[in-house]
Amino acid sequence: MAHAHRIDVHTHMIPDFYRQAAVDAGAVPAQGRYPNWTPQRALEMMEANDIATLITSVAYPGFLFGSAEEAAQLARRCNEYAVEISEQWPGRFGGFASLPIQNHQELDRGCEEVAYALDMLKMDGVMLFASYGEKYLGDPAFDPLMEELDRRGAVVFIHPTFHPNSKKIDLPFPGFMVEYPFDTTRAAVNMLFADVLGRYPNIKFILAHAGGTLPYVSWRVAISPTIDRRLPQWSVEEIYAKLRLFWYDTALSPTPSTIGSLREVAAPERILFATDWPMAGETGTVESVRAIDRLDLSPEDRAAINRGNALK
């Protein structure tokens, strides 16, 4: 596709073997059912939306089901499959590696898969959920994993999940609608005040969905140390500088109200085009691409979001 130029950093693959394993275990995705996915369907979506390359990952429930050994085997199979399709269609597919982490107390298998996926398979980075069990990223329990990722200068795509407390909320609508953005926000703020970005400067952290609600609440977060002395005593300016160290994707966040807020917080060169296909559905994907095209951006900024920033 000679004219295609967008790089989509947030799409999900659902190979048949993964779908079957999840269904057999009674695990379901956030929207309650698995959408149809094949590499061929992905290519059709790309042709229709001027997308040159997809970077795939495995969404919730990830590998949070089955035994630890079964999770490790399934994650390995998903990673090798991601590389297979990238070799079958060169330049069209990349992949963020799946890690068989089920809770914060068992990171050894995750670290082993980091080594295999990045050192041997040469994948584009890894995907982490915002939380595992009761713990959010930023907790010291995850430091051994962060050390492995920092040593490799890895790209780490952070995707929301359902924290145990989120599952207890008695609301009639699907959790992905608002709980997902909150989950990302909690992880990002926890990482911020744990100084993960400062302690592991070689990791490039991408926050899904424009950082959840982080851009909107950024000033509230930044002023909080003046209200509560238990927080690190950083200035407002220092906290905004730290927020600019994150990368942010545009998945399900393509409107002026969201992107306008994001552009007040993110470094311009760290905003990345994304669709969340196929989880966003066909209509959601098409509408999000149209919305991105309607944003009041300079040609240079549009080109950077669509391709240039991800390519760097």
Stockholm file with secondary structure:
# STOCKHOLM 1.0

chainA/1-312         MAHAHRIDVHTHMIPDFYRQAAVDAGAVPAQGRYPNWTPQRALEMMEANDIATLITSVAYPGFLFGSAEEAAQLARRCNEYAVEISEQWPGRFGGFASLPIQNHQELDRGCEEVAYALDMLKMDGVMLFASYGEKYLGDPAFDPLMEELDRRGAVVFIHPTFHPNSKKIDLPFPGFMVEYPFDTTRAAVNMLFADVLGRYPNIKFILAHAGGTLPYVSWRVAISPTIDRRLPQWSVEEIYAKLRLFWYDTALSPTPSTIGSLREVAAPERILFATDWPMAGETGTVESVRAIDRLDLSPEDRAAINRGNALK
#=GR chainA/1-312 SS CTTCCEEEEEEECCCHHHHHHHHHTTCCCTTSSCCCCCHHHHHHHHHHTTEEEEEEECCTTTTCSSCHHHHHHHHHHHHHHHHHHHHHSTTTEEEEECCCCCSTTCCHHHHHHHIIIIIISCCSEEEEESEETTEETTSGGGHHHHHHHHHTTCEEEEECCCCHHHHTCCCSSCTTTTHHHHHHHHHHHHHHHTTHHHHSTTCEEEESGGGTTHHHHHHHHHHHHHHCTTSCCCCHHHHHHHHTTSEEECTTCCSHHHHHHHHHHSCGGGEECCCCTTTTHHHHHHHHHHHHHHSCCCHHHHHIIIIIHHHC
#=GC SS_cons         CTTCCEEEEEEECCCHHHHHHHHHTTCCCTTSSCCCCCHHHHHHHHHHTTEEEEEEECCTTTTCSSCHHHHHHHHHHHHHHHHHHHHHSTTTEEEEECCCCCSTTCCHHHHHHHIIIIIISCCSEEEEESEETTEETTSGGGHHHHHHHHHTTCEEEEECCCCHHHHTCCCSSCTTTTHHHHHHHHHHHHHHHTTHHHHSTTCEEEESGGGTTHHHHHHHHHHHHHHCTTSCCCCHHHHHHHHTTSEEECTTCCSHHHHHHHHHHSCGGGEECCCCTTTTHHHHHHHHHHHHHHSCCCHHHHHIIIIIHHHC
//
